[in-house]
């Protein structure tokens, strides 16, 4: 089941903060620049779905399923971020091409990035099934 963008962002943030040690609501609120009541509300929803564990006003821990979703969201965001940071340099290459070969390389790289994203984003992708 797909979560909303907001809850996915919370899971991703929990994954990132997990590397720093204990996760508290105040840390999540600070990282996402939201209020503590907003974090509490989101944590209650994530607890109901079984994606996080939290004692009353205690530290927050990702469940195995929550960690899996958080890693998928993190990976997806990394691919998109990589794509967006590479795109300006490719645009500059296409705008001032030195040769036809450089245009070919730039376009081939863009196609590679798009296909990589599609294949890594959805395990049920038709591209992976060979259709």
Residue pairs with C-beta under 8 A, 6 or more apart in sequence:
3 11
3 49
3 69
6 42
7 42
7 45
7 46
8 69
8 73
9 32
9 73
10 28
10 32
10 39
10 42
10 43
10 46
11 46
11 51
11 52
11 62
11 66
11 69
11 70
11 73
12 70
12 73
12 74
12 77
13 28
13 31
13 32
14 23
14 28
14 52
14 60
14 62
14 66
14 70
15 62
15 67
15 70
15 71
15 74
16 31
16 74
17 23
17 27
17 28
17 31
18 62
20 27
22 59
23 59
23 60
23 61
24 59
24 60
25 36
25 39
25 40
25 43
25 60
26 36
28 34
28 39
28 43
28 60
29 35
29 36
29 38
29 39
32 39
43 52
43 54
43 60
46 52
46 66
47 53
47 54
50 63
50 65
50 66
51 62
51 63
51 65
51 66
51 69
52 60
52 61
52 62
52 63
52 66
53 60
53 61
53 62
53 63
54 60
54 61
62 70
75 120
76 120
76 121
79 113
79 116
79 117
79 120
79 121
80 117
82 113
83 113
83 114
83 117
86 109
86 113
87 110
90 106
90 109
90 110
93 102
93 103
93 106
94 103
94 106
94 107
97 103
115 127
118 125
118 127
119 125
119 127
119 128
122 128
